Amino acid sequence: ENIPDFTAIRTHDDYRDIFEIKQPFLKLFRNGGGFTSEFNDSWNQVERYLNFVRENKDYLDRNKGLRFENPSCSLIIGYNLNPNQREELRRKEKMNPSIRILTYNDLIALCKTTIEILKSRENKK
């Protein structure tokens, strides 16, 4: 129940952060506005993960070799949202600064930028 999709080691301090991946086409908003139960379930799930690792960080370190210190969680969810919907996600993030929402559009843009940076570094060699 408290097993996220992925954890990743931060390069600057060797502690872990959490990544939870949901379907890109999961409906996030109701027709009349507001978040769907599917989105709220996803949000609650990542809050539960964060709470679990904070409360059990000694156990996770000693018994599982997983080191967590002030973890954050990236929730990857949604695709092709309109500006109002994206603004609602930013508002939701402000309620828990430990959770970052990335849409699949954000993930694609991040990958493209990373590839361009790597290509430009390779061309300089």
Legacy VTK file of the C-alpha trace (Angstrom):
# vtk DataFile Version 3.0
C-alpha trace
ASCII
DATASET POLYDATA
POINTS 125 float
0.000 0.000 0.000
2.871 2.378 0.706
5.072 1.450 -2.230
5.461 4.233 -4.815
6.207 3.605 -8.470
9.794 4.867 -8.185
12.235 6.504 -5.848
15.283 8.370 -7.093
18.490 9.362 -5.375
19.181 13.096 -5.314
22.681 13.849 -6.581
23.379 16.664 -4.127
22.837 14.690 -0.885
22.245 10.987 -1.708
18.760 10.943 -0.176
15.677 9.770 -2.056
12.632 11.462 -3.511
9.421 9.767 -4.664
7.897 9.523 -8.152
4.323 8.419 -8.748
3.181 7.923 -12.339
-0.459 7.943 -13.393
-2.067 7.505 -16.794
-1.690 10.521 -19.088
-5.365 10.603 -20.040
-6.770 10.252 -16.534
-9.559 12.793 -16.168
-8.367 15.418 -13.673
-11.247 17.920 -13.755
-15.016 17.582 -13.517
-17.115 19.240 -16.224
-18.345 21.954 -13.863
-14.876 22.590 -12.460
-13.039 21.128 -9.529
-10.894 18.043 -9.318
-12.218 14.563 -10.077
-12.129 11.790 -7.498
-9.405 10.123 -9.604
-7.159 13.152 -9.208
-7.958 13.475 -5.497
-7.187 9.778 -5.007
-3.814 10.272 -6.709
-3.039 13.350 -4.608
-4.007 11.543 -1.401
-1.852 8.594 -2.407
1.305 10.697 -2.746
0.557 12.475 0.536
0.274 9.033 2.156
3.654 8.019 0.674
5.320 11.171 1.976
3.815 10.695 5.413
4.907 7.041 5.481
8.555 7.740 4.609
8.723 10.628 7.086
7.341 8.506 9.909
9.398 5.414 8.991
12.657 6.877 7.722
14.802 5.067 10.322
13.194 1.705 9.513
13.539 2.294 5.762
17.216 3.194 6.166
18.155 0.343 8.542
16.097 -2.462 7.004
15.707 -1.497 3.341
18.749 0.692 2.675
16.452 3.515 1.523
17.551 6.899 2.855
14.925 9.639 3.008
15.447 13.103 4.425
12.886 15.825 3.722
11.585 13.967 0.649
9.541 15.476 -2.122
7.212 13.680 -4.489
6.688 14.231 -8.202
3.231 13.234 -9.386
3.241 12.668 -13.144
-0.326 13.000 -14.358
-2.414 14.643 -17.097
-1.856 15.685 -20.693
-2.804 18.676 -22.868
-4.376 20.713 -20.094
-5.651 24.195 -20.764
-4.122 27.221 -18.986
-6.905 27.377 -16.382
-6.436 23.712 -15.511
-2.672 24.162 -15.245
-3.245 27.115 -12.926
-5.495 24.948 -10.735
-2.690 22.374 -10.487
-0.234 25.118 -9.439
-2.722 26.266 -6.788
-2.995 22.700 -5.493
0.798 22.391 -5.339
0.945 25.454 -3.088
-1.107 23.542 -0.516
1.698 20.995 -0.120
5.094 22.260 -1.328
6.537 18.728 -1.043
4.437 17.627 -4.014
5.279 18.680 -7.559
2.838 17.946 -10.365
4.302 17.252 -13.783
2.045 16.715 -16.760
3.161 14.517 -19.605
3.621 17.723 -21.628
6.027 18.954 -18.922
7.867 15.636 -19.013
8.207 15.752 -22.814
9.503 19.330 -22.676
11.991 18.396 -19.962
13.272 15.464 -22.016
13.600 17.576 -25.169
15.529 20.257 -23.289
17.810 17.668 -21.708
18.525 16.126 -25.118
19.328 19.559 -26.575
21.701 20.324 -23.709
23.451 16.994 -24.156
23.723 17.517 -27.919
25.206 20.986 -27.488
27.750 19.675 -24.985
28.668 16.853 -27.364
29.135 19.350 -30.230
31.537 21.418 -28.081
33.867 18.450 -27.577
LINES 1 126
125 0 1 2 3 4 5 6 7 8 9 10 11 12 13 14 15 16 17 18 19 20 21 22 23 24 25 26 27 28 29 30 31 32 33 34 35 36 37 38 39 40 41 42 43 44 45 46 47 48 49 50 51 52 53 54 55 56 57 58 59 60 61 62 63 64 65 66 67 68 69 70 71 72 73 74 75 76 77 78 79 80 81 82 83 84 85 86 87 88 89 90 91 92 93 94 95 96 97 98 99 100 101 102 103 104 105 106 107 108 109 110 111 112 113 114 115 116 117 118 119 120 121 122 123 124
